[in-house]
Amino acid sequence: TSSHIRVGILNNPSSKINEDNTAIARGILTAFLTQNNSNLKSFLSKLSKEETAKSLAAGTKIAKFLIPGMDDDTFEKKYNTLGLDLIKTHQMFCQEVLKLLPGQMAVMSNGR
């Protein structure tokens, strides 16, 4: 409820990372990198819906879920060039530094 909160996402997948099973994670990371706060919030709300996940898993392109006001070109260019290495780095950080098990979730506050 505060405009003074910062949110970040670290991915800690439990399965082997590939293009097909990282569409939502790559969409979230791309949105954080390319969109302003109001568009980011709306887009993340849309991506977090179960029907969106099912549709993406069935092969729907993520561009279908972009919302009005988003910088579509910037988003699509970044999404298409965002490699899997960033998600693998997140996974390694979660497991090696934070000592999380694969797929385990956690909430960090003030870096703790």
Sequence and secondary structure as in RCSB ss.txt:
>XXXX:A:sequence
TSSHIRVGILNNPSSKINEDNTAIARGILTAFLTQNNSNLKSFLSKLSKEETAKSLAAGTKIAKFLIPGMDDDTF
EKKYNTLGLDLIKTHQMFCQEVLKLLPGQMAVMSNGR
>XXXX:A:secstr
  TT         SS   SGGGHHHHHHHHHHHH  HHHHHHHHHHHTSHHHHHHHHTT  GGGG  TTS HHHH
HHHHHH  THHHHHHHHIIIIIS   TT     STT 
